[in-house]
Amino acid sequence: MNKEGDTVDREDIDRFAAHSASWWDPSGSFRPLHRINPARIGFIRRHLLSHFRRDARSLRPFDGLTLVDIGCGGGLVAEPMARLGFSVTGIDAGAEAIDAARVHANASGLGIDYRVTTADAVARTGERFDVALALELVEHVPDRDLFLAGLGRLVKPGGVFIGATLNRTTRSYALAIVGAEYLLGWLPRGTHDWNRFVRPSEFVLGLRRGGLTATQLTGLGYDLLNRKWSETADLSVNYMVVAVRQ
């Protein structure tokens, strides 16, 4: 049972661990993450190119910059970031996820620093990064305010945080839980707790407490006909936030 002040849900870790063998199976338990990844990666790349004034024509535009992927899972985002030139640190509280990430990165010839740890633990070491990512993670954290307030400690002055989560609305309950978990079977039942979904205002305020200023909010919507995710102005279900540290 989680206590106040926890930023890790052991039940969630165990739930993901049960599916750790399928992290890189695009038709497996993590199929929704594979499908949403192109839209997420495109959004992240575009904003970071602009922020750091890097050349979009370069194959490795982010050489020389550091990035931490918080709650990296099996490495579905960490690997594309490494290919774009970042020196990537991937952290996750689940040992099984990190094992899967290491195996896949080694097979792909990528030197990613994967660690079984938490954002709090890394922040306490004083380590800082040019970019911090927390994608599809905040809605799984027991003490959201504590987690969000601590993210700023991981970002260097002039650095960027990018997060992705689910809004706490009636529509998100219908689509992300009833639809995705019970009707379509995209996710195992019990993956999400609607009460932990995060309104944009809550996300922005939590980041501000940690010294991060939100500069962009963008929704992500799924087209059932084309089976494709894309950016949208609608924040009512999935959305992403960009914040900077001055």
C-alpha positions in Angstrom: 0.0 0.0 0.0 1.3 3.4 -1.0 1.8 6.1 1.7 1.8 9.9 1.4 5.1 11.0 0.0 5.5 8.1 -2.3 6.4 8.7 -6.0 6.5 5.0 -6.9 3.5 2.7 -7.0 4.7 -0.9 -6.4 1.5 -2.4 -7.7 1.9 -0.5 -11.0 5.6 -1.6 -11.2 4.5 -5.3 -10.7 1.7 -4.9 -13.3 4.2 -3.6 -15.9 6.7 -6.3 -14.9 4.3 -9.0 -15.8 4.4 -7.8 -19.4 8.1 -6.9 -19.6 8.9 -9.5 -22.3 6.6 -7.6 -24.8 8.1 -4.1 -24.5 9.3 -4.2 -28.1 6.5 -6.2 -29.6 4.4 -3.7 -31.6 1.4 -6.0 -31.4 1.8 -6.8 -27.7 0.8 -5.3 -24.4 2.5 -2.0 -25.1 1.0 -1.6 -28.6 -0.6 1.8 -27.7 2.8 3.2 -26.9 4.2 2.0 -30.2 1.3 3.6 -32.0 1.6 7.0 -30.2 5.4 7.1 -30.4 5.7 8.7 -33.9 3.5 11.7 -32.8 5.3 12.0 -29.4 8.8 11.8 -31.0 7.9 14.3 -33.7 6.6 16.8 -31.1 9.6 16.4 -28.9 12.1 16.7 -31.7 10.5 19.8 -33.1 10.4 21.7 -29.8 13.9 20.8 -28.9 15.3 21.8 -32.2 13.7 25.2 -31.8 14.7 25.6 -28.1 18.4 24.6 -28.6 18.6 26.2 -32.1 19.8 23.0 -33.7 20.0 22.1 -37.4 16.9 20.1 -38.4 18.8 18.7 -41.4 21.3 17.0 -39.2 20.9 13.2 -38.4 22.2 13.8 -34.9 21.1 17.4 -34.1 21.4 17.0 -30.3 25.0 15.9 -30.1 26.6 17.3 -26.9 23.3 17.5 -24.9 22.1 15.3 -22.1 18.6 13.8 -21.6 17.0 11.8 -18.8 13.9 9.7 -19.7 12.0 9.3 -16.4 9.9 6.1 -16.3 11.6 5.0 -19.5 10.1 1.5 -19.4 11.7 -0.7 -22.1 13.3 2.2 -23.9 10.7 3.1 -26.6 11.6 6.8 -26.4 15.1 6.6 -25.0 16.4 4.8 -28.1 15.1 7.4 -30.6 16.5 10.1 -28.5 19.9 8.4 -28.5 19.8 8.1 -32.2 19.2 11.9 -32.4 22.4 12.5 -30.6 21.5 12.9 -27.0 23.6 11.3 -24.3 20.6 9.5 -22.7 20.0 8.3 -19.2 16.9 6.1 -18.8 15.5 5.6 -15.3 12.7 3.3 -14.1 11.8 1.8 -10.8 11.0 -1.5 -12.5 14.1 -3.8 -12.8 12.3 -5.9 -15.4 11.7 -2.9 -17.7 15.3 -1.8 -17.3 16.5 -5.3 -18.2 14.4 -5.3 -21.3 15.7 -1.8 -22.2 19.3 -2.8 -21.8 19.0 -6.0 -23.9 17.4 -4.1 -26.7 19.8 -1.2 -26.6 22.8 -3.5 -26.6 21.4 -5.4 -29.6 20.9 -2.1 -31.4 24.4 -0.9 -30.6 23.2 2.0 -28.5 25.1 3.2 -25.4 22.3 4.3 -23.1 22.8 4.6 -19.4 19.9 2.6 -17.9 19.4 2.7 -14.2 16.9 1.1 -11.8 16.2 4.2 -9.7 13.8 7.1 -9.3 13.7 10.8 -10.2 14.0 11.7 -6.5 17.1 9.6 -6.1 18.8 11.0 -9.1 18.0 14.6 -8.1 19.6 14.0 -4.7 22.9 13.2 -6.4 22.9 16.7 -7.9 22.9 15.4 -11.5 21.3 17.7 -14.0 20.3 17.3 -17.6 19.6 19.6 -20.6 16.3 17.7 -21.1 14.0 15.7 -18.9 11.1 13.6 -20.2 8.3 12.1 -18.2 5.9 10.5 -20.7 2.8 8.6 -19.6 4.1 8.5 -16.1 2.6 11.2 -14.0 -0.8 9.5 -14.0 0.9 6.5 -12.2 2.5 8.4 -9.4 0.9 8.2 -5.9 2.0 11.7 -4.7 1.8 13.7 -7.9 2.5 17.1 -6.3 5.7 15.8 -4.7 6.8 14.3 -8.0 6.1 17.4 -10.1 7.7 19.7 -7.7 10.9 17.7 -7.8 11.3 17.6 -11.6 12.9 21.0 -11.7 15.9 19.7 -9.8 16.7 17.5 -12.7 16.8 20.3 -15.3 19.8 22.5 -15.9 19.2 26.3 -16.2 18.1 26.9 -19.7 16.9 23.3 -20.0 13.6 21.8 -21.0 11.0 19.4 -19.5 8.5 17.6 -21.7 5.7 15.6 -20.2 2.7 13.6 -21.5 -0.3 12.4 -19.5 -4.1 12.0 -19.5 -6.5 14.7 -18.5 -9.1 14.0 -15.8 -12.3 14.5 -17.7 -15.4 12.5 -18.4 -14.2 12.0 -21.9 -10.9 10.6 -20.8 -12.7 8.1 -18.6 -14.8 7.0 -21.5 -12.0 6.7 -24.0 -8.9 5.8 -22.0 -10.4 3.4 -19.5 -13.8 2.1 -20.7 -12.7 2.2 -24.4 -9.0 1.3 -24.3 -9.1 -1.1 -21.4 -12.5 -2.8 -21.5 -14.0 -2.5 -25.0 -11.0 -2.4 -27.3 -8.5 -4.3 -25.1 -5.6 -2.0 -26.1 -4.4 -2.0 -22.5 -4.7 -4.6 -19.7 -7.6 -3.8 -17.4 -6.6 -1.9 -14.3 -3.7 -0.1 -16.1 -5.1 3.4 -15.2 -6.8 4.9 -12.2 -8.9 7.9 -13.5 -8.5 9.6 -10.1 -4.8 10.0 -10.8 -5.3 11.6 -14.2 -4.0 15.2 -14.2 -5.7 18.3 -15.4 -3.4 20.7 -17.3 -3.8 23.4 -14.7 -2.6 20.9 -12.0 0.4 19.9 -14.2 1.4 23.4 -14.9 1.1 24.5 -11.2 3.1 21.5 -10.0 5.9 22.2 -12.4 5.9 25.9 -11.4 6.5 24.9 -7.8 9.7 23.2 -9.0 11.0 26.2 -10.9 9.7 25.1 -14.4 7.6 27.5 -16.5 5.1 25.9 -18.9 5.4 27.3 -22.5 3.3 24.9 -24.5 0.3 22.6 -24.1 -0.7 20.3 -27.0 -3.3 17.6 -27.3 -2.8 14.2 -28.9 -5.8 12.6 -30.7 -6.3 9.2 -32.3 -8.0 8.8 -35.7 -9.7 5.4 -35.6 -10.1 5.3 -39.4 -6.4 6.0 -40.2 -5.2 4.3 -37.0 -2.9 7.3 -36.4 -2.1 9.7 -33.6 -1.6 13.4 -34.3 -1.4 16.7 -32.5 -4.6 18.6 -31.8 -5.9 21.6 -29.9 -8.1 19.2 -27.9 -6.6 18.7 -24.4 -9.5 16.6 -23.0 -7.8 13.2 -23.2 -4.1 12.9 -24.0 -1.9 16.0 -23.9 1.7 17.0 -23.7 3.3 19.9 -21.9 6.6 21.8 -22.5 8.3 23.7 -19.7 11.6 25.5 -19.3 13.9 26.3 -16.5 15.2 29.9 -16.5 
